[in-house]
Amino acid sequence: MKKIKRLAALFIVLALLAPSVLVWASAHPDRVVDEADLLTDSEETELAEKLDTTSERYECDVVVVTIRSIGNMSAQAYADDYYDYNGYGMGEKASGILLLLASTERKWAISTYKDGAYAFNDAGLTYLEDQIIPYFREDDYAGGFQEFANLAEQFLKEAEKGTPYSDSNRPRRKLALEWILLSAVIAVALAFLVTMLMKSQLKSVRFKDQAADYIKKGSFHLNRNEDIFLYSRVTRVPKPKDNDKGGHSTMHTSSSGRSHGGRSGSF
């Protein structure tokens, strides 16, 4: 009887805790918010899974938000406020990066905070812009967001090692296998053509097995042979210090009083 009472009590406790557990599990806001409806359901699901995995692995939120219009606000201010007032950020410092896209004005902005600003410094954000904005200009939003997600993972991985991407340390893009094979074929073909051309210009040349055969008789006379040391000069140049190792992030203050990094523009 006592055993049954204990099981009943345990069941009641679990039943009372269940709502709290569900609230805690869903407390974090969605990392893909497609208010402008630019993605299909499958594209949104795939992107969300990628961003969730990356965010949790590196404890730095990676977020994509699309809206129809930013109204009278600047894209940068809108992105900062969306990050601050919607509960984004991972860890004690609430670190993260948010990419905002406004479809009506065709504007975009990136807001970074804490470790997000360290991983995505000014040089890194410039590189991100160069890689993702061409997709948006062609209205390939799914492609642009996937490229952003892939690069964000690379950036966070590099920052975790203490060497965030900068002007002197840029991501290395992988070449497709077909381009590697094509380059190899072209290189071999060019080498073969150059070799054949050089061979055709040497028809009058014949092999000789004695070094004396290559010296014109009477053309060389050695009267005196000595070494004279004149002077020596040593120039020392200090090794330049790597001041670009950590990169630099230009910061600004949002309406909440937080200090954000970021970048914005039109497409």
C-alpha positions in Angstrom: 0.0 0.0 0.0 2.8 2.3 0.9 4.5 1.6 -2.5 1.3 2.6 -4.3 1.1 5.8 -2.3 4.7 6.7 -3.2 4.1 6.0 -6.9 0.9 8.2 -6.8 2.8 11.0 -5.0 5.6 10.8 -7.6 3.1 10.9 -10.4 1.5 14.0 -8.9 4.9 15.8 -8.6 5.8 15.0 -12.2 2.4 16.2 -13.4 2.9 19.5 -11.6 6.5 19.9 -13.0 5.5 19.0 -16.6 4.2 22.4 -17.6 7.3 24.1 -16.2 9.6 21.7 -18.1 7.7 22.4 -21.4 7.9 26.2 -20.8 11.7 25.9 -20.1 12.2 23.8 -23.2 10.5 26.3 -25.5 11.8 29.4 -23.7 14.4 30.2 -26.3 13.0 32.2 -29.3 13.0 30.7 -32.8 16.3 31.2 -34.6 14.5 31.5 -37.9 11.7 34.1 -38.0 10.3 34.4 -41.6 7.7 37.0 -41.2 8.2 38.1 -44.8 7.5 34.5 -46.0 10.6 34.3 -48.2 11.2 30.6 -47.4 9.3 27.4 -48.0 8.5 25.3 -45.0 11.2 22.8 -45.8 13.8 25.5 -46.4 12.9 27.1 -43.0 13.1 23.8 -41.2 16.5 22.9 -42.7 17.9 26.4 -41.9 16.5 26.3 -38.3 18.1 22.9 -37.7 21.5 24.2 -38.9 21.3 27.4 -36.8 20.2 25.5 -33.7 23.1 23.1 -33.9 25.7 25.8 -34.5 24.3 28.1 -31.8 24.3 25.4 -29.1 27.7 24.0 -30.1 29.5 27.3 -29.8 27.1 29.0 -27.2 26.5 31.9 -29.5 23.1 32.6 -31.0 23.0 32.6 -34.8 19.7 34.1 -35.9 17.9 34.9 -39.2 14.9 37.3 -39.3 12.9 38.4 -42.3 10.3 41.2 -42.1 8.2 42.9 -44.7 9.1 46.5 -43.7 11.2 48.4 -41.2 9.1 51.5 -41.5 10.9 54.7 -40.5 13.7 52.8 -38.6 17.1 52.1 -39.9 17.9 48.5 -40.6 20.7 48.5 -38.1 18.5 49.9 -35.3 15.8 47.4 -36.1 18.2 44.5 -36.0 19.7 45.6 -32.7 16.3 46.1 -31.1 15.0 42.8 -32.4 18.0 41.0 -30.8 17.7 42.9 -27.5 13.9 42.8 -26.9 13.2 39.2 -28.1 15.4 37.3 -25.7 18.3 36.3 -28.0 21.8 35.5 -26.8 23.6 32.5 -25.5 25.6 32.0 -22.2 26.1 34.5 -19.4 27.0 37.2 -21.9 24.0 36.7 -24.2 26.4 36.4 -27.2 25.1 36.1 -30.7 24.7 37.4 -34.3 21.4 38.3 -36.0 20.9 38.7 -39.7 17.8 40.9 -40.6 16.3 41.3 -44.1 13.5 43.7 -44.9 11.8 42.6 -48.2 9.9 45.8 -49.0 12.8 48.2 -48.6 15.3 45.5 -49.8 17.6 46.4 -46.9 19.6 44.1 -44.6 21.5 44.4 -41.4 23.7 42.3 -39.1 23.8 42.9 -35.3 26.5 41.2 -33.2 26.8 41.2 -29.4 29.6 40.2 -27.0 31.3 37.0 -28.3 29.4 37.5 -31.5 31.2 40.8 -32.0 34.5 39.1 -31.4 33.9 36.3 -33.8 32.4 38.5 -36.5 34.6 41.6 -36.5 34.6 44.4 -39.1 36.7 42.4 -41.6 34.6 39.3 -41.1 31.4 41.2 -41.6 32.8 42.6 -44.9 33.6 39.1 -46.0 30.1 37.9 -45.0 28.5 40.7 -47.0 30.5 39.9 -50.1 29.4 36.3 -49.9 25.7 36.5 -49.1 24.3 39.7 -50.6 24.7 38.5 -54.2 22.2 35.7 -53.4 19.7 38.3 -52.1 20.1 40.5 -55.3 19.0 37.5 -57.3 16.1 36.8 -54.8 17.7 33.5 -53.8 16.9 34.0 -50.1 17.3 30.3 -49.2 20.7 30.2 -50.8 21.8 33.4 -49.0 20.7 32.3 -45.6 22.3 28.8 -46.0 25.6 30.5 -47.0 25.3 32.7 -43.9 24.7 29.7 -41.7 27.6 27.8 -43.2 30.0 30.7 -42.8 28.8 31.5 -39.3 29.8 28.0 -38.3 33.3 28.5 -39.8 33.7 31.9 -38.1 32.7 30.6 -34.7 35.0 27.6 -35.0 37.9 29.8 -35.8 37.1 32.2 -33.0 36.9 29.3 -30.5 40.6 28.7 -31.4 41.4 32.3 -30.5 42.1 33.3 -34.1 38.9 35.0 -35.4 38.8 35.8 -39.1 40.4 39.1 -40.1 42.0 40.8 -43.1 45.1 38.6 -42.6 43.1 35.4 -41.8 40.3 34.9 -44.2 38.1 31.8 -44.8 39.4 29.3 -47.4 36.7 28.3 -49.7 36.7 24.7 -50.9 36.9 24.1 -54.6 34.5 21.7 -56.2 36.0 18.4 -57.4 35.1 19.2 -61.0 37.1 22.5 -60.9 40.1 20.7 -59.4 40.1 18.1 -62.2 39.6 20.7 -64.9 42.5 22.7 -63.5 44.7 19.6 -63.5 43.8 18.8 -67.1 44.5 22.3 -68.3 47.9 22.4 -66.5 49.0 19.1 -68.0 47.9 20.2 -71.5 49.7 23.6 -71.2 52.9 21.9 -70.0 52.8 19.4 -72.8 52.4 22.2 -75.4 55.2 24.3 -74.0 57.5 21.3 -73.9 56.8 20.4 -77.5 57.3 24.0 -78.6 60.7 24.2 -76.8 61.7 20.8 -78.3 60.9 22.0 -81.9 63.2 25.0 -81.5 66.2 22.7 -80.6 66.6 20.7 -83.9 70.2 21.9 -84.4 71.3 20.9 -80.9 73.2 17.6 -80.5 74.3 15.8 -77.4 78.0 15.8 -76.6 79.5 13.6 -73.9 82.7 15.7 -73.2 82.7 19.1 -71.4 85.6 20.2 -73.6 83.3 20.0 -76.6 81.3 22.9 -75.3 84.3 25.3 -75.0 85.6 27.3 -78.0 89.3 26.8 -78.3 91.4 29.9 -77.4 88.5 31.7 -75.9 89.5 31.5 -72.2 92.7 32.6 -70.6 93.2 32.7 -66.8 96.3 34.8 -65.8 95.6 35.4 -62.1 93.4 33.9 -59.5 92.9 35.3 -56.0 90.0 36.1 -53.6 89.9 39.6 -52.0 87.5 40.3 -49.1 86.3 43.9 -49.3 83.6 44.5 -46.6 80.4 43.1 -45.1 77.1 44.7 -44.4 74.4 43.3 -42.2 70.9 44.8 -42.3 68.5 43.9 -39.5 64.7 44.4 -40.0 62.4 43.8 -37.0 59.8 41.2 -37.6 56.4 42.9 -37.9 54.0 42.1 -35.1 50.7 40.5 -35.9 48.3 43.2 -34.6 45.5 41.9 -36.8 45.2 38.6 -34.9 41.9 39.5 -33.1 40.5 41.9 -35.6 38.5 45.0 -34.7 34.8 45.5 -34.3 33.2 49.0 -34.6 30.7 49.3 -31.8 27.5 51.4 -31.4 24.9 51.7 -28.7 21.4 50.4 -29.3 18.2 51.8 -27.8 18.5 49.4 -24.9 21.9 50.8 -24.0 23.8 47.7 -25.1 27.0 47.9 -27.2 26.6 46.1 -30.5 28.7 45.5 -33.5 27.2 45.2 -37.0 26.9 46.2 -40.6 24.0 47.1 -42.9 23.1 48.0 -46.4 20.7 47.6 -49.4 20.5 44.9 -52.0 
